[in-house]
Amino acid sequence: TPIPTTTVEPTATPSPTAIPTVAPTATPKPTPIPGDDIGVEFGDKVTLDSGVEISVLTDYNNAGLYSKDTKIYGWFGDGQDNRDNSAKKEKEMLALEDAIGVTATNGTGFYASNFSMEFYWGGVGSTPDLALYRDVDNGCYYLAINYDISERVRNYEDRDVLRMLLSICSSNPIELENWIYNDCFITNNPIAEDTWAKVGDSKVCFPSYDESIPYAKWIYVIKQ
């Protein structure tokens, strides 16, 4: 009787385990702020007496007067440009604070809010020493001065603060500050109340009393 032959089946080579492909996590993009693409542009820079450089607008800032909806519209319009320009000005303000020896940690220096850019020499209070306000309803800015700058020995520091504030609204901040300073503290015959003078890209006046205007010892209205 023949001996049966045992057939050995060949062992199958196992297939390599597939390595799962993991898609890279996408970097989340910031949610765009809805708006009308309203903004400003900065062009040249000027150097203040304190040695700090500030950016100068290419045109009068109408974007800051566009809407009082502060969830969308800020001092420089809406969207990313508003955020970028706000950051640019904040950096310049911090540099000026360092140059003139004030710090926000001591409750002094610049203080920004939705409708006012304020400056304090000796601590934040109810009335700022210097301030710029934006009035969307009346389409204008107000520059407030609450002490006699001309009496200070190093008043170029005070004037640099004014120039910084005016660089937010006007493309001629140096010329505009010089006119306001001379009208307020130098000229024997300052501008009559409610009389408009043209200075650079702006019209400026010393207003008669109005309850809607922020309180200040001296205040000037600025329009395009």
Secondary structure, 3 states (H helix, E strand, C coil): CCCCCCCCCCCCCCCCCCCCCCCCCCCCCCCCCCCCCCECCEEEEEECCCCCEEEEECCCCCHHHCCCCCCCEECCEEHHHHHHHHHHHHHHHHHHHHHHCCCHHHCCEEEECCCEEEEECCCCCCCCCEEEEEECCCCEEEEEECCCHHHCCCHHHHHHHHHHHHCCCCCCHHHHHHHHHHHHHHCCCCCCCCCCEEECCEEEECCCCCCCCCCCCEEEEEEC
